[in-house]
Amino acid sequence: MLQLWPKGRAFVIVKAAGLACHVGRKISSFKRPLSTSERVPRICIVGSGPAGFYTAQHLLKHHKLARVDIYEKLPVPFGLVRFGVAPDHPEVKNVINTFTQTAQSDRCSYYGNVTVGKDVTVEELQQAYHAVVLSYGAEDNRILGIPGENLSGVYSARAFVGWYNGLPENRDLKPDLSSKTVLVLGQGNVALDVARILLTPLDLLRKTDITEGSLAAIASSKVKRVWLVGRRGPLQVAFTIKELREMVNLPGARPILDPADFAGLRDAIKDVPRPRKRLTELMIKTALEKPGEKEAKIWASATREWGLKFLRSPLEILPTADGKRARGIRMAVTRLEGSGESATAVPTGEVEELECGLILSSIGYRSLPLGSSVPFDRKHGIIPNHLGRVQGVPGLYCSGWVKRGPTGVIITTMNDSFDTAQSVLEDLQAGMLNVSNTKEGFESVRSILQSRGVHPVSFSDWEKIDAAEVARGQLAGKPREKIVDPQEMLQLIGH
Amino acid sequence: MAAAGLLGAVATLASRRLLCAPPGAARGRAAVLGPARRFGASARAWRSSEDKVTVHFINRDGDKLTAEGKIGDSLLDVVVDSNLDIDGFGACEGTLACSTCHLIFEDQIFKKLDAVTDEEMDMLDLAYGLTETSRLGCQICLKKFMNNMTVRVPEAVADVRQSIDMSKNS
């Protein structure tokens, strides 16, 4: 039973006497002739991260004729799986395998190096396709909105992550890592990621796919202590337990948690759902209990530290005497009103200052509007939609962070993308997308791109880039050495 | 694709928890390529029916899928090797980095399962539709007492809609 036919290869599944054995062999590309009476839905997806690929996957699986084209502004695919997931979390990137299968399937095509909104407009895509799904994610970050935010030494965590993960636009970030103390504003998984990358022993980091350039910078870093600062309390932390556990067990590092922050918390979590309970219990244990033998050893010889500061809201980033760089931060001391997820932080009037030369703002990603033809809810930073159908624009859909907001892990996006695909399938079935009106798909778009001097990158082009990165990585004992210059990528494939 | 996929697979193989491999058994898993539509290149040796366990999966749309595995296989192995049609199952390929292999067990089976580790619980905590008898399929290995058990694939989204499938011939 086969759902997808990968290009150029046929896999035959033979069931014999209760066995299943899979045999792969190469045959020439399988092309199914289309009669003119067949109504082939042509669907376009903008963005090749998890949202784009999971939407494509679901559509292809549940519709036997639909053809799906995935557009991506960078030459290389996979979005945050490549540029967001931390280098020391390779298992999370395993989803690339299933995305690769999808991209290689007969009815799917990938077009990299095409910026929708610039190289081709959404209206032009709507002319060429029966349905367009916007899955372009959240490429920007929320702003603190406080004085000193633009001083040297202040970066968004998004840019910092982009920097060590080889996102082309962040390759020249050159963060100043000469400060002993780093403040990360925010207490989510991204905040933990950046703290961990700053504090992980070098011999562990150098075996990952972290970029060569950032590894060299981190190697000469003076960073010894990282604080994660939150406006609210321990019960409102946004990071999850696996990542916290990883931090607690980080070789060479010791946690600094103020026991006072955790007093009375055990009672408060008695009836709270299990995930929040276990997460809080781990923090309490780390803060209040004597460490086990293994931890005690690590902490005794630790040369680096990380800690959590609660009930602090940033007011101003303080400049050095010459006014150019950050030297510290002034924060309002807050107290909580209400409890649980909806508790709010209210200033008490007290203020605190901390010295530090490097501040990473990790308060959330942010989607950007695509153009005047696509409605955008600026308040919530999403495209207004109902079940993935863009409000007021028939034939236009959205999935992933641009639909829901920039939170959640890959499974959240997967479910959400399947949901949007469901809406498209429903509309196809109900005849709301007029498939008898033949659309040309990429054939229409090709000439538009040509006239604008844009050369799309195919999936097999990506495979050449991929192979080059892997080969370079092998020389350095890494899974890959990412190419960070798009021009170099294009040259490699002969564009 | 080949280099990346294979390298990814090799890395996966190295980090994957081979919890259930019986001592001495050869359990190569080449080219692990993704959930529910993976094409493993492992050929399995013939074994007597003593080693076989039948498992019924109730899919999200209520369909019953029946598959067979051998003792020691994880439920993720069963889904993959039998190419069961479960959307998005096993995204991280058994490395405890997601919760997409979340399954719900019958009470009497659940009680007999091996104790859950902190690592599994950490990921299970993030699963949608968590129940008292939930576990991650990649961590549960087939044992004789599981023969003919029924597991349920949990709902994936809050909004349950009639699933549309236009892939089958009308």
Interface residues (C-beta under 8 A of the other chain):
Chain A: M1 Q3 L4 F11 I13 A17 G18 L19 A20 C21 H22 G24 Y54 H58 K61 H62 H63 K64 H89 P90 E91 V92 K93 N94 V95 I96 N97 T98 F99 T100 Q101 Q104 T240 I241 K242 R245 R274 P275 R278 L279 L387 V409 I410 I411 M414 N415 D416 F418 D419 Q422 L425 E426 L428 Q429 F459 E463 D466 A467 V470 A471 P479 R480
Chain B: M1 A2 A3 A4 G5 L7 G8 A9 A11 T12 S15 V32 L33 G34 P35 R37 R38 F39 G40 A41 S42 A43 R44 W46 S49 K52 E68 D81 S82 N83 D85 D87 G88 A91 C92 E93 T95 L96 A97 C98 S99 T100 D118 E119 M121 D122 M123 D125 L126 A127 Y128 L130 A156 V157 D159 R161 S163 I164 D165 M166 S167 K168 N169
